[in-house]
Amino acid sequence: MPAVTVSDITVLPRVHQPDPAVSRERAVRSVTSAPTGYEGEGFPVRRAFAGVDLRDLDPFIHMDQMGEVEYAPGEPKGTPWHPHRGFETVTYMLDGIMEHQDSQGNGGVITNGDTQWMTAGSGLLHIETPPEHLVLSGGLFHGIQLWVNLPAAQKWAAPRYQDIRGGDSALLSTPDGGALIRVIAGSVGGYDGPGSTHTPITLVHASVSPGAEMVLPWQADYNALVYVLAGQGTVGAERRPFRKGQLALFGPGDTIRTAASTSQPLAEPNLDVLVLGGRPIREPVAMAGPFVMNTRDEVVQAFEDFQAGKLGTIPAVHGAPTELRESN
């Protein structure tokens, strides 16, 4: 799990440790295990948010851990062209390579530590695939896709694409140098990540060394979730054990505690976690397939607009664009 690493963690800025006399540590409300499934053309995923009430996830909707899988030559898979409306997709690559293209003419390639942030807003079509050379050679594939809801006032915003290089993330450490903290979006201890968000959120990938502990200041008006990408450890002042594929949901407060076990799996030397939270939108959610709206009527309208070709067209390899409905 290379993502973004540093040769000397001691030169990084240190996250200020909250004063326990005035801060309020968040208690762990639940620890859930992600079931496995398949997405797109058949790549394996863990459904990170399964079993958690949508009201506790708000403003997040859905998250998949994609892989971790070592593909043989000819095996790498992606997703076919498909529509989205009403939310943002955030794809964070830890290992491997993914190509993206959308009907707005945006696109790019993301690899170790890069993030592709797509605001679907009023609607568009997109596709995510491994590059041809990776299909031919095979290789490791591991990433995260997160869906972030948009408030009703911004569900009709114009689509937008952000290509965030891994090296653009704010890199921090804990006071003892026991954790490498990558701030992708939002703010931690006054250090800002590069992601520009419609909905106020914070997104962090942290690698905690065996036996080390990480205490992060966290906005009191945000919810708080910690998902284990690799390794094992404990979470909260209660030191509840959790491991790869598990999600911890926190209650109210302004600090989050995570610790790595002294002994880690051979193939996973650190406790790697995704720490995320945001200001709840607290609006009705009507969701079906690739559309996240406020009412059932809006979802039905999204399907009708998609079928009518109003969400965009697939750019043809040669010649004029071809309507999506004609390609099915």
N, C-alpha and C positions, 0 to 999 in steps of 0.2 A: 504494500500500500504506500507507494511513494508520495502521491499528491505533491505538496510543496514541502521540502525539507531545508534545513540549514546546517552548515558545517560547524557553527559555533553558536549555540543557543544563548550563551551568556552575554552576547552583545545586543540582544533584543530588548526592547522596552519591557518593563515588568508591569503586570496588572496589579494595581493597588489592592491590597487585601482589606476588605470591609472590617470596620471596627465592630466586634461582636457586642460591644456595649450599646451601640445605637442601631445596628442593623438587625434585620429579622430574617433568619434562615428559613428557606422554604422546606416544608415537610413533603415527603413523598406520598402521594395519594394512591398511586397504583403502579404496578409493573406488569406489562403485558408482553406476550410472545407473538412475533409476527409469523403468520402462516405463509407457506410457499405457494407459488403459482407460476403462471406463464403470461407474458405480455407480447403484444405486437405479433411478429412472425414466429414466436416461440422461444424467446429468451427468458431464463428463469428470474423470478423476482421474489423478494420478501415483502409482504404487505405490512408496512411498518405501523400503520395506524389502526389495524384491524382490532375490533373490540373496544375502541375508545369512542365515547360519545362525541358527536360533532360539535356540541356546545363547548366541550373542553378543549377541542382542537382549534376553534375559531381564533385567528383568521385562516388557518390551514384546512385543507380539504382532504388531501390524499398524499401519501408518500410511498414510493417503492425503492427498495435497495435492489439495484439491477446487478445480477451476478452475486457473488464473485464466481466467475467461471473461466476455465481455461479451454478455449475453443481449439479443435483440430482444424486443419486446412479444409476450407469449404463450409464450415459450420457457423461462422458469425452471422447473427441475424439482427434486424432492426425493426422499424415499424413502417407500414405502408403510408401513403398520403391519407391524412385524416383531418377533420376540422376541430376547432376550439372556439369557444366564445365565453366571455364573462369572468375570466380569471387569468392568472399568470402561471406558466410552467418554468421551473428552475431545474436545469440539468447540470449536475456537478459530477465531473469525471475524476475518479481516483486512479484507475489504471485503464489503459486501452485508449481507443480513439473512436470518436463519433462525429459524423457529418450531419449538418442540419441545413435544410432549405425550406423556405416558406413562399407562399403565393404573393407576398409583398416584395419579393426580390432580395430578401435578406438571407443570410446563410453564413456558414463557416465551419471550422473544424475545431473541436475541443479535445484535449488530451489531459494528461496528468495534472490535476489541480485546477483546470479551467472550468468556467461556468458559462452556460448559455442561458440567458434570462429572457424569456419571450413573453411579452404582454399580449395576450390574444385580444383582450378588449372586445370591440364590436364584432370581431370574427375574422378568421383566416384559415388557410390550409397549411399543413406542414408535414415534413417527413424527416425521420431520423434513421440513418443507416451507417453501418461500418464502411470505411473506404474499401475500394476494390482490392487494394494490396493486402489489407487485413483479412478479407474473405479468403484470399488465395493462401495466405500464410498461416492463418489462425493466430491465436494469442490470447492474452489475459484481457478480460473485460469486467469492469467493476465501476459502478456509479450510483448516483441517487437522482431520482426525479421527484420533485416536490411541487404540489399545486397550492398556490396562494390565492385566496378569494379576493375579489374586488368589491368595494361597496357599490350600491346601486348607482350612485352618481358617476361612477367611473367604469361601469360595465360596458359602456358604449364609447370608451376612449379609443382613439386610433391605435392600431397595433404598433408595437415597439419591440426592438430587439437590442439586447446588450450582450456584447462579447467580452467577458471578463477573464483576462489571463490570470493564471494562478499566482504569478509574481506580483500582481496588483493587490492581492489581499494584504490586509494589515497583519503583520506577524508579531506576536507577543509571546511572553513566557510568564510563568508564575515566579514568585520571588526566589525560590530555590532552584529554578531552572528545570523543574521536573516535568513540565508540560509545554508543548509547542501549540500555540493557539493561533488559528487562522481565521480572521474576521472577514467573511465574504460580504455580508451586508449588515446594516445597522451599526450599533456602537457598543463597545465593551470597555468600561473604565475610561471613557473619553477618547478611545481610539476607534476611528470609523473605517468600515469596510467600503469597497468601491461600488457595491450594488446599489442602484437607485430604485427605490420601491414606491409604488403607489400606496400600498398598505404598510403602515409602520411595523417593521419586523426586525429581528436580529437573527443572523444565521452564522454559526461558528462550527468549524471542524477542529477538534483538539486531539492531540496524541499525548497520552499521559504515561510516563515511564513506570515500570513495575515498582510498586511500593510508594509512589508519589501521590499527592493529593492536589486537586484543583478546586479553588473556591472563586467563583466569578460573581461580581456585582451584576444585578439584573434589575431592569426597570420594574417597579412595583405594579404598574398598570398593564404589563405584558403577562401573558401566560408563559409557562416554561415546560419544555420537553427535552429529554436527553435520550437519544437513540444510540445503541451500541453497534458500531460498524464492525469491530473486531476486538477480541480480547475479553477480559472479564474483570470485575471489580465490584465496588459498592457505590451506592448513591444516597445522598441525604445524610443528615446528622444521625439518622437511625442506622446508617450503614447497611442498607438493604442490598443483598447480593443481586447483581445482574450481569448478563453476558451477551455475546453476539446475538443479534436478532431480537433484542428486547428493548422496550420503550418504557421510560419512567416519566410519569406525569406528576407535576408538583402542584402544591397548593400555593396560597398567597405568601408574599415575602419579598425580599430584595437581594438575596444571595442564593447561589446554587452550589452544592458541594458534590464532587465526584472523586473517587479514589480508585487507583489501579491495584489489583492484587499483586503480591510479591511474585507469585508464580503465574506465568502466562503460557498459553498454548505455543508449541514450538514454532508453528507457522505464523503466529500473531504476536510479535514481541512486545507490543504496547496495547494499552486500552485506547482504542480509537472511538471517539464519540462525535455525534452531530448534536449540537446544542441549538435549540431554536425556540423562538417565542415571538409573540406579536400582540398588538392591541386588538382585542376582540371587536369585530364589526357589529355584532348583535343585530343582524338582519335575518329575515327568513331565507332559507336556502332551498332551492329546487334544483335538483341535479339529475341528469340522465346522460350516460355515456360521456361524450366529450364537452358537454355544456353545463355550466354552473351559473344559474340565474336566481332570481328572487321568487318567481311564481311559476306554476306549471304552464300557464299560457305562454310565458316567455320562452320556456324550454321547447314547447311545441312550435313556436314561431322560429326558433333557431333551427330545428330540424327541417321546417318548410323552407327557410332561406337557404339552407345547405343544399337541399334537393333542387332548388331553383337556380343554383349556381351563384348565389349572391355573396357567398363567403370567399370567393376568389376562384382562380383557375390554376390548374397544374401547368407550370412552364414546360412546354414541349422540348425534347432534346434537339429537334430540328423543326424549323418552321414556326407557325403561329401557335399560341397556347391552345390546349385542348380542354374543353369543359370537363370537370370531374365527373359529372353525371353521364357523360358520353364514354368515359373510360371504364366504367363499372360493367 
